[in-house]
Amino acid sequence: MKYADLIDGDAKASELKSFLVDGENVAVTIRIPKNMRDAAKDAAALSGISFTSLVKMSLIEYLTKKEK
């Protein structure tokens, strides 16, 4: 099953989240401004999470929004 299938099938947010966190981890390289990266790392540290966790949480939040 693919993400688009879940969206077209009106899956619940919990089903989407479960789908998104399953599967193997892969390395991803992105280019963002240094100030943005540093601010995100600081914000994550203040919340007690890693930068990677912050990015994953942000993607999950974006991908589970209903207004597409």
C-alpha positions in Angstrom: 0.0 0.0 0.0 1.2 3.5 -0.8 0.6 6.9 0.9 -1.6 8.0 -2.0 -3.8 4.9 -1.5 -4.4 5.8 2.1 -5.2 9.4 1.3 -7.7 8.4 -1.5 -9.2 5.8 0.8 -10.0 8.4 3.6 -7.7 6.7 6.1 -7.8 7.9 9.7 -4.9 10.0 11.0 -3.8 7.1 13.2 -3.6 4.8 10.2 -1.6 7.4 8.3 0.8 7.8 11.2 1.2 4.1 11.6 2.0 3.7 7.9 4.5 6.6 8.0 6.6 5.2 10.9 6.7 1.6 9.6 9.4 0.6 7.3 13.2 0.8 7.3 15.1 4.0 7.9 16.9 5.6 5.0 19.5 8.4 4.9 18.3 11.7 3.5 20.4 14.7 2.7 18.7 18.1 2.6 20.1 21.6 2.1 18.8 24.3 4.5 20.3 27.5 5.7 22.7 27.0 8.6 20.7 29.4 10.8 17.6 27.3 10.3 19.4 24.1 11.1 21.0 25.6 14.2 17.6 27.0 15.4 15.9 23.7 14.9 18.6 21.8 16.7 18.3 24.3 19.7 14.5 24.0 19.7 14.7 20.2 19.6 17.2 20.2 22.5 15.0 22.5 24.5 12.2 20.0 24.0 14.4 17.0 24.9 14.3 15.5 21.5 16.9 15.1 18.7 17.0 17.2 15.5 16.1 14.0 13.5 13.0 13.4 15.7 11.9 17.0 15.2 12.2 16.6 11.4 10.3 13.3 11.5 7.5 14.7 13.7 7.2 17.7 11.4 6.9 15.5 8.3 4.3 13.3 10.1 2.3 16.4 11.1 2.4 17.7 7.5 1.5 14.4 5.9 -1.4 13.6 8.1 -3.2 17.0 7.6 -6.6 16.6 6.1 -6.7 19.8 4.0 -4.8 18.6 1.0 
